[in-house]
Amino acid sequence: MACSNEDRSLAIGSDESGAPSVRFPTQDIFGPDYTLIERESPGGPNASRNAYFGDLHVHTTYSFDAFAFGTIATPADAYRYARGEVIRHPGGFDVQLRQPLDFYAVTDHAMFMGAARSAADTSSELSKFDFAEGLHDLNAPGNINLSSVPRRIAAFSGLLPKLGAAVAEGRLD
């Protein structure tokens, strides 16, 4: 079947076997002659029409940005959550998915992995640097509230340049 000059629309249907097919009208760039290209679906119809749900971009307490904005979950916690288990939210309540995810990936930043968490721990060597002061006890239970947002923004925006400078100057390995 060919498209007439009046019928230039995309045609979606099925072939004689019931397999879905899509027909795309095309135009010769040198004239008004329209032809039809037909593409059949490979492998026939999938009655299940499988849909999978998951997340491929998850940061944990080891990523400086996630830590600065209150994430205290470890990779193990994150995967437990993805499997449908209960984990504790930084706000002090439990969270759980209605059903487990089909796929999941923890994608923490490699650069300065765990540095923010270490800088926040006042017993660590990293916490003794001046740039770490804004991170001290940042995610302690009493600091997980809206009033901590300005402090979190300052900690997030100042950490990388200062940490990078300390490494570049040889003050930090």
N, C-alpha and C positions, 0 to 999 in steps of 0.2 A: 504494500500500500504506500503510496506517495502522498506527501503533503501538497495541497494546492497552495497557491500564493496567499489565500485567505487563512489557511490553517497553519500557523507558525508556532503553536503551543507545544509544550512538553507533553508527551503522552506516557502515562503510567498504566500498566495493565498486567496481563499474564498471557503466556503462550498457550498452545493447545494442551500441554501437559500440566498446566496450572502453575508453572514456575513463574515468579515475578519477572517482568521485563520493563525496561525503560527505553523509550524512543526519543531521541533528540533530533529536532529539525535543525538543519544547517543551511547556510546560505553561501553560495559561491560569491566571493568578494568581487568578482568581475561581472556579475550580472544577477538578475532576479531569480535564477533557477534554484528552487529549494528541493533538497533530497532528504531522505529519512535514514538515520543510522539507528540500528536496533542493537541493544546490548542485553544479553540474557544473564540472569543471576547464576553464578556458579554453584553447583551442588544442589539446586532445588530449594524449596521453601523450608524454613526452620519453624515448625509449629510452636516450639517453646519460646522462640524469640528471647533467648537468654539475655538478661541484663545483669551486669555485675556492679557492685557498689563498693567503693573503697576510697582510700586517700593515699596519694603518692608524694605528699609534701608535708611532713610532720616534723616539728622541732621539739626537742625536749629541754630539760634543764641545762644541758651541755652546750646549747647554742646561746651566744651572748644576747641576741635579740629576744628570744623566747624567755630567757631567764630574767632579763630586765623588765619584762612585762608580766611577770608573776608565775611563769611555768616552773613547777617544781617536780613534775613527773619525769622519771628516768625512761630510757628506752624500754626497759622491762615493763614498766607501768603502762607505757603507750601500747605495747603489743598485747598486754592483758586486756586493756580497754577495747582494742580492736577485736579481740576474741569474744567480747561480750561480758567480760568480768567487770565488777565494780571497782572503781578507783576513787581516791579522795581528791576533790577539787581544792585548789588553793584557798577558796573561800570557806572551807571547813565542812562542806557537805559532800555526799556521795554522788557520783555520776555513773551512768551505765547506758549503753546503747540498747535499743529495743531488740535488735538482733545483730549478731556478729557481722563484721565486714567481710567481703570476699577477698580483698587484697589490701595491703597496707605497707607503707615504707617510712621508716624513720630516716630523715634526711638532714641530720644535724650539720651545721657548718663545720668544716675541717679547720678553718682559720681560728685560732685561739679557742679551740674546743675545751670547754670546761673552765676557761679563764674567769669568766664573770662569776661563776659559782664559787670558785676558789677565792677570788677577790672579796666576795661577800662574807666568807667565813673568816671571822676576826682572829682565828687561831692559825691561819695559814701565813706563809711567808709573803705571798702575793698581796695579802691584805694590808701589808705594812707600807706599800707604795702610796704616794699622795693621791694618785688617780683612783685608787680603790675605795677611798673614804665614802664616796657617794653610794657605793654598793653594799657597805657594811649592813648586815642583817636586813637587806632589802626585802627578802621574801619570808621574813619571820612572821609567824601568825598574826601579830598585831599590826603588821604593815600591809596587809592585803585589803586595801580599801580605796575608795575614790580619792581620798586626800593624798594618797601616795603617788598619784599620776604625775604631777610635775617633777617629783624626785626621780621617778622612773624614766621620764623623757630625758632629763638631764644626764642620768646615768648611762642611758643608751647612746645618746649623741656624743658624749664625751669619752666613752671607754675606748673605742677603736683607735682614734687618733693618738690618745695618750699612751695606750698600750703599745701601739706601733712605734711611737717615738722612743719609748723605753727600750724596746728591742733594738732599734736602729742605733741608739746611743750606747749600746752595750751594757745598760744598767740591768737588763733582764735577758735571760737566755730563752 
